[in-house]
Structures are given as C-alpha cells and as structure tokens.
Amino acid sequence: MEFDVAVLGGGPAGYTAAIRAAQLGARVACIEKESELGGTCVRVGCIPTKAWVQTAHALHAAREIDPKLGVIVADPRLDFAQANEWKAGVVKQMTGGVASLFKANGVTALEGVGTFENANTIVFEQGDLAVTFEQGIIATGSYPILPPIPGIESPRCVDSTGLLAQTEVPERLVVLGGGIIGCEFASIFERFGTEVTIVEMLDSLIPQEDADATSELRKAFARRGIVVHLGKQCTQVDDTGSGLVVHFGEGETVECDLMLVSVGRAPLVEGVGLEAAGVDFDPKAGIRTDGRRRTSVPHLYAAGDVAGYWQLAHTSFREGEVAAENATGHEVEVGDPAVPRPIYTDPEIAGVGLTEAQAREQHGDGVAVGRFPWVANARAVMSGEANGWVKTIHETTYGELLGVVIVGPHATDLIEAAVVALDAESTVETIADGMAAHPTLGEGLKIAGQVALERAIDLPPRRRA
Ligand code: FAD
C-alpha cells in the first residue's frame, strides 16, 4: 500500500494531521492500534472524564443549587450505571465522528500496531502488512507512568483508564498525585459520594498553575472534605485482600478501596521502531522536533504528547495541523500561541499566558493585577455559583496583557476570550474598554481589567486589588 503521507496514531495529533493532509490533496493512511479512533483524549481521557464531570455537576446542582433557585428535585442521587452509559454514549458519538470525518476526507484508516521498518515503511498487524509513504507523521501519544513503589502492582491500584472502567463507586479512594488528572478525579468522586484523600509529593496541588488559583482549589477541597496531604511521598502499598493500606510521609497511613495512580505521563517512544527510522528521541522528553514539527529525519514529523511539552489535546491538534501542512509542501511553524490551561475541577480553573508569579519574575515591579470576584457579577449570583474570580495580569510600561486566570463557573469556556486577547497582543485597556454583553459571566474579564486600571464601576474603591 502506497501513500503520500502515513500517520502513526489516531489521537488528536494523528487524526488532525491525517485530515489536514487529505484536505491539502495528499493520499493519506492513518494507522491506529485500537479499534476506535480518537486516541487517549476521546476514548479514555478528556471526553469520558468530562462526561463524569457533567454528571458530578448535575448531582451537585440538584442537591445544592437548584433548591436555591426554587427547583426541588426529590432525593437526587447518583445512578452510576446510567452515568457510565451516558459516558460511553458520548465517547461512541465522538469516536464515530472521527471515523466519519476520515471517510468524508478520503483518509484510509488501518487498524493494527504499527512499527517503522525503515524511514519510508511502517509494518502493522503482526508485521504482515506494510504501508510505504513519502512523508510520515508520528503521533503515538503517551502512557501513564507507574512509580516504583512496593505493592503498587496490586489490581486495586489503577491508572486513569482503570478508574474510568469502574462499575462501582469506591467508598474510599486515594489519589496518588495532585496534578490536573488527579484533582479532576478527586473532585468527581467526592461528588459521587466517595471519601477522597490526595497524596502529593510537592508542596502544592497543580504546582504549574497560578498559586492563587490552586490555593482556592485547596480551600474548596477542604470545604468539601477532600483530605489533601502535600509534600508527602508514598512509600508502600499493602493489599489486605479487602482493601489497601497506603503508606506515605513519615510513617503515616490511609486505608482505601482503590488508589488512582496519576503521577504523570511519558511519551510513547518505545516499540515504535524510531531507531529503524533514524528518528532522535529521548525516553523522557520524547521526539525532538523543530518549530515545523520536523524530526531529525527531514521527511518525518512528530506531533502531540509523543513530542510535546504540554500534553494537551488542543496543543496536539495544532501541532498535527502544522505537521500535515509541512508534510504536504507548505512552510508553517507552530510559533508561540497562547495555550489555555483548562482544569475541570469544581471550582473550575483556567489560565492562559503567564501566572502572576511568572509575570513578577519576568517584569519585577512593573506588573499590575486586577481581580474581580464573581460575587459582584449578576449572572454568577443568579446562577447560584458565585465562588471564585477573574484575574488579569499586565505589564505597566505598555499595558500589555501577560496572563489571565479564572476560577469559578464555566472558567474553561470563558478563558477563550483571553486566549484571543493574548494572541492579539492586547493591552489591558482593550479588555477594560471593550463591551461585554450584560448580564453575562463574560463581563468578568472586562471588569477585572477595569479593576487593574483602578476604575471598576462594579466594585467599591476599597475592594480594588
Ligand atoms: P493520544 O491521544 O494518546 O493518541 C495516540 C494514539 O496512537 C492512540 O490512539 C494509540 O492507541 C495510538 N498508537 C500508539 N502507538 C501506536 C502504534 N505503534 N501503532 C498504532 N497506533 C499506535 N487534554 C486536554 O487538553 N483537556 C483535557 O480535559 C484532558 N483530559 C485528560 C484526561 C485524562 C484522564 C487523560 C489521560 C488525558 C487528558 N488530556 C486532556 C490529555 C490528552 O488526552 C492528550 O494530550 C491527547 O490525547 C494527546 O493526543 P495525541 O494524539 O498526542 O496522543
């Protein structure tokens, strides 16, 4: 089988690259080892977790928000079997969507484990079928890291895929690793009625995020009864037959029924035949590429988690597009776009650009911040969810916006306005002087900008940041 472009991996990076290359006129094959397309994101990542996030939010709303608004739902409770059916249905619709897009764009989908035999051939299906190609795009993604902790091989220690496959809600869950994935699952399962304990080696939850935002999360988790142990390493896990005893810190223990191991993901570079293709890679950092996503072999490109710093679906989408455009004779770079950082906990968090600490590190005293609390926003108040705030961060020489952080309702949707503003190199005045529809949550960004400029109409002067 001969193709202009072969893509290895059918996740966000791979399926985007395949479709984009086909749009540009190439004959494209995409080799994917799973029976469904969509990769980690669609099958066992972004999509199923957020389906559960919706269930968790609906449950919370029925119990604690709707009654305030005058809607009484008798005895709201979780039907976990139905929640799982809903999750599976959402995933099916999305994986089917990718398959239909392949068909509509004339991309040939090939199922099987693919391995490079050389820089122009990928063999797949136990090595008895081969695809030859002129240009190749590697998009094999990443896998969850299993730390070397005695006892962690117990079947009660699961990764995110294992947790998503549960058919019973565990009574007690330990989450090992307080990063984004760990915090999202902690948030979901507490709403599902589980007793949740997070054990994190570092001194903060989600340490890469803005410190004010993660401290809000920590406070919210404390209010909800989620126990968080920071700066404590897990040293051993004992399977008692009916549960686990997790050892951490200096002789501390916690008992649970299930432990989620979410300590990070590593690029999937082993067993792909990268050596046979001559592609340079590092087992930890993944495949090295330039800004055009070109590897050490000029006609081979790499995109997504296998070659990425961010490990996000939307960075993978863009890298896939860029790889495909270069593979079909165009000259495009990913550049340095604003990358939104969505976190689907309750409260939601979303950031883009610099955190406040990064801005102060880079610009010293020439940084100003505006913080607008949702409690002063009519739409947030009427929806019964007014915890959190919007924060703008700008430098004071030209007023250029450096970053935005949002904590609270719909933060992950609202951040898009800030992404566009940062990509357009907007000033804080652009944010503050533009109009936002009223009454909306969208007004939060504008008013945070006004707070930064010390001229907010909606806050009394003493409350300005
Ligand atoms: P993948 O999605 O991993 O796809 C790689 C594909 O390659 C897979 O389908 C794999 O089967 C296939 N493959 C690998 N090797 C071979 C081979 N040799 N032959 C054939 N096929 C092969 N990101 C967000 O932006 N937002 C979120 O809300 C979010 N939530 C997440 C929640 C969880 C629980 C997890 C685990 C991840 C989440 N992510 C999220 C991250 C996101 O899923 C990844 O960044 C994204 O899937 C990376 O896309 P990719 O195409 O590089 O890799």
Residues whose N, C-alpha, C, O or C-beta is under 5 A from the ligand:
A	BS01	FAD	L8 G9 G10 G11 P12 A13 G14 I31 E32 K33 E34 G38 G39 T40 C41 V44 G45 C46 T49 G112 V113 G114 A139 T140 G141 S142 S160 I181 G271 A303 G304 D305 V306 Q311 L312 A313 H314 S316
